Amino acid sequence: MFHGARALLFADGIIEKSHVCLVEYLRSEYSRKGVISEGLVNSLDRMRIDRHEAVYGLEVSVRSAQAANGLKESEQFIQAAKHLLIAKGKRTSQTVPPP
């Protein structure tokens, strides 16, 4: 999810400095404008927090249902990011003449 979100920022000419900034940019520039669902951005943020806890927390256990749900949300986010990147590429190729 992180790398899919990061690709969207790169496509916009933005380089993020933190995971939180990445989420807030997507919330501001994509979710609030109706380009990507708020639920997908919230999923990204929740996964960011869960990852942080898993890496830096004292005790973390993940149930199989949580893992399955995380995979499902990740797939949905990646598909949405992929469609947006393809659309951005089409718009760019229409406005920029080939070399």
Buried (B, 14 or more C-beta within 10 A) or exposed (E): BBEBBBBBBEBEEBEBEEBEEBBBBBBEBBBEEEEBBEEBBBBBBBBBEBBEEEEEEEEEEEEEEEEEEBEEBBEBBBEBBEEBBEEBEEEEEEEEEEE
